[in-house]
């Protein structure tokens, strides 16, 4: 039996103009769009007015649907003959659970494809003026999750000189102090440059720069929170010259945040709160929240 086609589509890191042409074409032809939380709502406007859009986003502490339920949703619409776009932030196969969805579709006999997207692991540093590799500074890069940075030794151990020159850590800002302490304990010099880029590629982008010894203090002082990308390595120093994006939108809301004042950790009064403008990630009027509908097999 001929099924529909499920396209696992990377929406990119935040800036809707970083969507690929192929992804745009799939959106325009979709019968159903099943999308995540960190998707710019403007992307949904590229879908047909008749397309059904279903929000299945996951944020810390709140999952609209389990991954298993999302898999079942994709299979059901695929078997119903629909052109389905599974719209995911960044790249589907880089910490996007796209591999699990592809396996479920393959085992169910549903046609599927993957359309890569630009990952925030690459784009956020680039928009902050940080090249992950550089002829003079870094010839290798490791991308990992914050959880992995806290649990693994193999990728971060610097005592044997086998680690990557650049570390990119996703979903780790909440545990930044534990992560930096662990890197230092495993041989990374405390003076190693480090940066955190929040809401990368969007007008809300903000960056912190420091070292493994100081970056956690800055995160706490500025009340930095997810979504953010951590970068560690000598290439971070390039941002002093190459930070091209944030000056372009400095009159709006992007900012390079100042270091923590030297005596900040000794103050008795609470540190001043720092907040960034928040992009509301709301479902459009014609969207359906998962769980509010049924799909016939």
Secondary structure, 3 states (H helix, E strand, C coil): CCCCEEEEEECECCCHHHCCHHHHHHHHHCCEEEECCCCCHHHHHHCCCCCEEEECCEECCEECCCHHHHHHHHHHHHHCCCEEEEEECECCCCCCCHHHHHHHHHHHCCEEEEECCCCHHHHHHHHCCCCCCECCCECCEEEEEHHHHHHCCCCCCCCCCCCCCEEEEECCHHHHHHHHHHHHHCCCCCCCEEEEEECCCCCCCEEEEEECCCHHHHHHHCCCCCCEEEEECHHHHHHHHHCCHHHHCCCCCCEECCCCCCCHHHCCCCCCCCCCCCCCCCCCCCEEECCCCCCCC
